[in-house]
């Protein structure tokens, strides 16, 4: 999956990725993993098919033991696609922008 250039440094991203893998993400299970990617990544996926697949992926995320670690990692890398911690890439982008704006506001008042 492609991703935006992250603001955090590489060591931070590596640490978040390691924490995510250690937390045991449910999406790494072979059966669950199938709903996180289209059947053919080289072909366009019909919107209705994508929405149904994403809904299934979100269901996996909501009971995942690694959801918090996944969210932290996703906010750091801001992926362009996929479902991360039960959120779409667009939802994650909006949250990442909000987090960065809030952090910038805190730094300005310090």
N, C-alpha and C positions, 0 to 999 in steps of 0.2 A: 504494500500500500504506500502511496506517496504521502508526503506530509509537508506542512509548511516549515520554514526554517524556525526552529525553536529558539526562544529567548534564553532559557536556562542553559548553563554550560554543560558540556558533554558528560562530566562526572556526575552531575545531578541527574541527567537523563539516564545514564547507565545505572545509577542507584535505584531510580524509580522503576526501570525495566526489571532489574533483579528482584526488587520487592514484589512486583507483579507476578513474576514467575514463581517465586517462593510461596505466594499466597494460594497457589493452586487454582488458576482460572478454569471455570467450567467450559469455556470455549475451546480448550485444548483437547477435550474429549472428542474422539473421532466422530461420534454421532452428532454431538452438538456443533462441532466445527463446521459441518456442512451448511448450516443456516447463516453463517457469517460471510460467506462468499457465494457469488452466483455460480451456477453449475458450469458455465463456460465464461471465463473471465475475458475472453477475446470477442465475445458477442454482446451486443446491447441486450439488456434485460427489460422486458415489458414492465411498465410502472406498477401494474397490479401485482405482478409476480414479485418484484422487488419489495413492495410494501408488505406483502404477506411474509416474505422471507425475513425482513427486518423485524416484523412483529414477533415472529418466532425467536429471533435472536435476542430481542429485548426481554422476552420471557425467561430465557436462559440467564441473562444478566441479572435480573431482579432477585434471583436466588443464589447468585454466585458468591462464594466466600472471598473472592478477590476484587469485588466491585469497587471498594474504596481505593485500593492500589491501582486498579485499572483507570479510575477517574483521574487520579493524580498524574499518572503517566500520560494519559490522553490530553490533559490540559497542558502538559509540558511540550508535547510534540505537535499538537493541533493537527490531527490527521485530516486528509482531504476526503476520505471515504470510510465506510464501514460503520459498525455499531460498537461503541466503546462504553462500558459501564451503563448500558441501557440508553445511550444517547446517540443521535446521528452526528455525523461530522459537522453539519451546519449548526446543530445545537451546541456542540462542543466549542466551535469557533466563537459563537456568541458569548458563551460563558468565559472563555479564555480572554476575550477582549474586555469583558466586565472585570475580571480578576486583575488584569494588567492595569486597567484604568484606576481601579480602587487602590492598587499598590502604588501607582504613580501619585495619586492624591495623598496617600499617607506619607510618602516621601517628601512631598511639597510642604506638608504641614510640620514636618520634623525639624 
